[in-house]
Amino acid sequence: MTNYDPDDEIRSSHADRAASEWRETSSRFWRYLRTRPAECWGFFIAGLIVGGIFF
């Protein structure tokens, strides 16, 4: 017999909500970035590289 933990349902609903919010935010960001000129893409990629080096 398994032990029932009522907090499991709460945690999963929080995780589902967080995942949904992340998907919505990232889709908005990608939509915005697709409307920008190529120079913005270059700065975005450079930022990822520099961030990867420092962090």
ZAVO-493156 format. One record per residue (C-alpha): residue number from 1; x, y, z; residue in one letter. Coordinates in Angstrom, 3 decimals, decimal comma, always signed. Layout:
ZAVO-493156
+-----+----------+----------+----------+-----+
|   n |        x |        y |        z | res |
+-----+----------+----------+----------+-----+
| NUM |        X |        Y |        Z |   a |
...
+-----+----------+----------+----------+-----+
This chain:
ZAVO-493156
+-----+----------+----------+----------+-----+
|   n |        x |        y |        z | res |
+-----+----------+----------+----------+-----+
|   1 |   +0,000 |   +0,000 |   +0,000 |   m |
|   2 |   +1,345 |   +3,440 |   -0,886 |   t |
|   3 |   +1,177 |   +6,442 |   +1,356 |   n |
|   4 |   -1,072 |   +9,237 |   +0,128 |   y |
|   5 |   +0,476 |  +12,687 |   +0,222 |   d |
|   6 |   -2,092 |  +15,454 |   -0,458 |   p |
|   7 |   +0,755 |  +17,860 |   -1,151 |   d |
|   8 |   +1,630 |  +15,897 |   -4,290 |   d |
|   9 |   -1,467 |  +17,250 |   -6,016 |   e |
|  10 |   -0,660 |  +20,801 |   -4,959 |   i |
|  11 |   +2,930 |  +20,496 |   -6,145 |   r |
|  12 |   +1,890 |  +19,064 |   -9,487 |   s |
|  13 |   -0,679 |  +21,816 |  -10,028 |   s |
|  14 |   +1,992 |  +24,426 |   -9,225 |   h |
|  15 |   +4,386 |  +22,721 |  -11,622 |   a |
|  16 |   +1,724 |  +22,581 |  -14,347 |   d |
|  17 |   +0,905 |  +26,254 |  -13,855 |   r |
|  18 |   +4,595 |  +27,234 |  -13,887 |   a |
|  19 |   +5,185 |  +25,224 |  -17,062 |   a |
|  20 |   +2,182 |  +26,831 |  -18,709 |   s |
|  21 |   +3,373 |  +30,326 |  -17,743 |   e |
|  22 |   +6,859 |  +29,544 |  -19,046 |   w |
|  23 |   +5,471 |  +28,314 |  -22,384 |   r |
|  24 |   +3,352 |  +31,449 |  -22,732 |   e |
|  25 |   +6,239 |  +33,774 |  -21,870 |   t |
|  26 |   +8,709 |  +32,046 |  -24,153 |   s |
|  27 |   +6,248 |  +31,976 |  -27,064 |   s |
|  28 |   +5,651 |  +35,719 |  -26,651 |   r |
|  29 |   +9,426 |  +36,312 |  -26,600 |   f |
|  30 |  +10,017 |  +34,236 |  -29,757 |   w |
|  31 |   +7,151 |  +36,006 |  -31,533 |   r |
|  32 |   +8,728 |  +39,361 |  -30,639 |   y |
|  33 |  +12,210 |  +38,249 |  -31,678 |   l |
|  34 |  +10,957 |  +36,985 |  -35,061 |   r |
|  35 |   +9,676 |  +40,478 |  -35,886 |   t |
|  36 |  +13,076 |  +42,099 |  -35,218 |   r |
|  37 |  +15,788 |  +42,640 |  -37,835 |   p |
|  38 |  +18,815 |  +40,342 |  -38,087 |   a |
|  39 |  +20,951 |  +42,710 |  -35,992 |   e |
|  40 |  +18,806 |  +41,957 |  -32,952 |   c |
|  41 |  +19,343 |  +38,245 |  -33,489 |   w |
|  42 |  +23,099 |  +38,860 |  -33,522 |   g |
|  43 |  +22,955 |  +40,746 |  -30,231 |   f |
|  44 |  +20,725 |  +38,067 |  -28,733 |   f |
|  45 |  +23,118 |  +35,275 |  -29,698 |   i |
|  46 |  +26,127 |  +37,315 |  -28,530 |   a |
|  47 |  +24,363 |  +37,827 |  -25,192 |   g |
|  48 |  +23,822 |  +34,091 |  -24,840 |   l |
|  49 |  +27,493 |  +33,417 |  -25,557 |   i |
|  50 |  +28,757 |  +36,095 |  -23,166 |   v |
|  51 |  +26,273 |  +34,953 |  -20,509 |   g |
|  52 |  +27,448 |  +31,393 |  -20,950 |   g |
|  53 |  +31,062 |  +32,438 |  -20,428 |   i |
|  54 |  +30,391 |  +34,466 |  -17,284 |   f |
|  55 |  +27,712 |  +32,304 |  -15,738 |   f |
+-----+----------+----------+----------+-----+
